[in-house]
């Protein structure tokens, strides 16, 4: 499934004239994330996302929600082989290792997650307070690097945005100002979860001394 595609659109000018052209737009498709524990498979969430890096998205989502704590608890991440599904590309199954403890209370959203801010779908404000967020750890901000350094790299590396003009991005940088990982998606939180999923898969990577930049509407 392609992340962007060309479609025919109708254009209406101020003078009333009309014409058609091919425009490049970002694809938005639902992704269903399922959790498999001890032979039992449970649907935990459905999010609207831009196809691509779906396995990273599933991992990042489950880690961000506090359902999994480390990559060692994950046995496999794969597309569903359920023959009843019309589009198996839109279902990811995360199988957990035997003995993994799952905090089911962390999954306190409605099962449908919008591609907006990542907070949408929470049942209450109290559920946000219960996330137990920690202060970031790491060395101080490098004095010889400016925010513009990261912004320019992020912008120059957004191939999908350059073609469509309608996706967000999250970029992970090291303290030398080098872009380590970039992911794009119609949903800002999806792009972030994809970076988090990539980071989880890179077991050797330390997170303390990295810088995360997320695009915004401004």
C-alpha atoms as one frame of an Amber mdcrd trajectory, in Angstrom:
protein
   0.000   0.000   0.000   1.511   3.309  -1.100   1.773   6.229   1.364   0.976
   8.835  -1.295  -0.924   8.705  -4.568  -2.066  10.874  -7.448  -5.754  11.650
  -7.781  -7.740  13.796 -10.181  -9.150  16.919  -8.519 -11.387  19.720  -9.725
 -10.156  23.292  -9.323 -12.494  26.296  -9.125 -10.897  29.693  -9.772 -12.078
  33.036  -8.451 -13.267  34.038 -11.903 -15.606  31.034 -11.974 -13.607  28.948
 -14.434 -13.053  25.284 -13.713 -10.436  22.745 -14.674  -9.032  19.406 -13.545
  -5.519  18.320 -12.615  -3.610  15.478 -10.985  -2.632  16.216  -7.399  -0.390
  14.237  -5.055  -2.082  13.514  -1.717  -1.171  11.512   1.379  -3.062   8.261
   1.888  -4.916   7.761   5.170  -5.938   4.206   6.023  -6.988   2.527   9.274
  -4.462   0.330  11.065  -5.760  -2.177  13.576  -3.283  -3.140  16.292  -3.789
  -6.520  17.943  -2.007  -7.957  20.959  -1.359 -11.697  21.221  -0.695 -13.104
  24.695  -0.544 -16.820  25.544  -2.484 -17.766  22.419  -5.197 -15.176  22.935
  -5.413 -12.272  20.477  -7.115  -9.014  21.414  -7.788  -5.918  19.365  -6.368
  -2.981  21.343  -6.679   0.005  19.000  -7.434   1.243  15.517  -5.654   4.362
  14.330  -5.872   6.315  11.091  -2.389   6.489   9.619  -0.360   6.890   6.457
   0.761   3.390   5.352   4.425   2.642   5.896   6.526   1.532   8.877   3.396
  -0.041  10.361   5.319  -2.451  12.583   7.205   0.463  14.099   3.920   2.294
  14.617   2.422  -0.666  16.486   5.476  -1.011  18.726   5.681   2.717  19.376
   1.991   2.957  20.194   2.105   0.104  22.711   5.240   1.505  24.350   3.874
   5.051  24.476   0.681   3.761  26.081   2.714   1.886  28.699   1.478  -1.551
  27.594   5.015  -2.818  26.905   8.143  -1.674  28.737  10.940  -3.050  26.557
  11.547  -4.788  23.256  12.546  -8.022  25.013   8.891  -8.601  25.918   7.958
  -8.699  22.220   8.225 -12.080  20.512   7.139 -11.002  17.031   5.471  -8.204
  15.068   3.784  -9.215  11.830   0.874  -8.722   9.488  -2.245 -10.672  10.280
  -2.823 -13.874   8.327  -6.497 -14.012   9.249  -8.264 -15.245   6.050 -11.440
 -13.414   7.058  -9.791 -10.038   6.565 -10.328  -8.183   3.311  -7.172  -6.075
   3.728  -4.577  -7.870   5.858  -2.121  -5.004   5.305  -4.201  -2.948   7.732
  -3.820  -5.315  10.696  -0.646  -5.740  12.768  -0.342  -8.441  15.426   2.177
  -7.940  18.233   2.895 -11.242  19.974   4.311 -10.968  23.488   6.794 -13.366
  25.036   5.562 -15.901  27.558   5.424 -14.476  31.070   5.076 -10.852  29.958
   2.862  -8.879  32.312   0.415  -6.563  30.521  -1.061  -3.523  32.238  -4.462
  -3.672  30.589  -5.584  -0.625  32.527  -3.209   1.411  30.387  -5.475   0.787
  27.415  -8.107   3.181  28.674  -8.941   4.797  25.352 -11.833   4.208  23.105
 -10.598   1.695  20.548 -10.666   4.203  17.680  -7.802   6.729  17.667  -7.933
   9.779  15.435  -4.933  11.053  13.489  -4.936  14.331  15.391  -2.973  14.872
  18.589  -2.750  11.480  20.301  -4.766  12.647  23.321  -8.091  12.292  21.514
  -9.963   9.226  22.665  -8.960   9.437  26.311 -11.851   8.720  28.624 -10.929
  11.359  31.210  -8.391  14.016  32.201  -7.454  11.843  35.146  -6.286   9.126
  32.753  -3.689  11.581  31.410  -2.415  12.247  34.935  -2.038   8.505  35.485
   0.498   8.132  32.663   3.373   8.640  35.156   5.562  10.653  32.791   9.204
  11.028  33.764  11.467  14.026  33.352  13.828  13.579  30.373  17.388  12.606
  31.234  20.557  13.534  29.386  23.353  16.033  29.109  22.564  19.750  28.649
  21.639  21.116  25.226  24.808  21.429  23.068  25.762  25.100  22.961  27.079
  24.983  19.391  23.779  23.735  17.953  20.748  25.883  17.204  17.167  24.803
  16.718  17.412  25.978  13.113  20.008  23.265  12.466  17.453  20.594  13.277
  14.561  22.335  11.530  16.484  22.592   8.263  17.482  18.929   8.321  13.958
  17.829   9.169  12.455  19.946   6.390  15.030  18.890   3.787  14.491  15.210
   4.586  10.689  15.220   4.329  10.300  13.616   0.903   6.624  12.857   1.393
   5.832  16.390   2.533   7.752  17.846  -0.391   5.530  15.921  -2.808   2.173
  16.221  -1.042   2.470  19.151   1.360   0.164  17.485   3.867   2.022  15.274
   6.362   3.738  15.736   9.707   7.201  14.514  10.624   9.175  13.408  13.661
  12.953  13.336  13.622  15.449  11.884  16.076  18.862  13.581  16.216  22.108
  12.929  18.038  24.044  15.608  19.904  26.235  16.194  16.842  23.143  17.494
  15.049  22.901  14.461  12.746  19.468  13.108  11.814  19.247   9.487  12.953
  15.664   8.607  12.057  12.804  10.408  10.306   9.222   9.275   9.892   6.270
  11.016   8.209   2.521  10.546   8.669  -0.759  12.435   8.412  -0.956  12.120
  12.193   1.754  13.861  14.206   1.530  11.285  16.995   1.733   8.468  14.443
   4.986   9.881  13.073   6.283  10.047  16.640   5.187   6.496  17.447   6.975
   5.274  14.313  10.202   6.871  15.526   9.681   5.344  18.981   9.074   1.931
  17.399  12.265   2.262  15.363  14.160   3.240  18.522  12.824   0.175  20.362
  13.983  -2.072  17.533  17.480  -0.548  17.706  18.406  -2.133  21.019  21.862
  -0.601  21.015  20.653   3.004  20.820  20.715   5.128  23.962  17.835   7.557
  24.237  19.257   9.834  26.930  21.511  11.844  24.625  19.205  12.288  21.665
  16.960  15.141  20.572  13.445  14.626  19.244  11.847  17.191  16.955   8.185
  17.090  15.945   6.668  19.255  13.214   3.887  21.697  14.024   1.332  23.780
  12.149   3.264  27.018  12.709
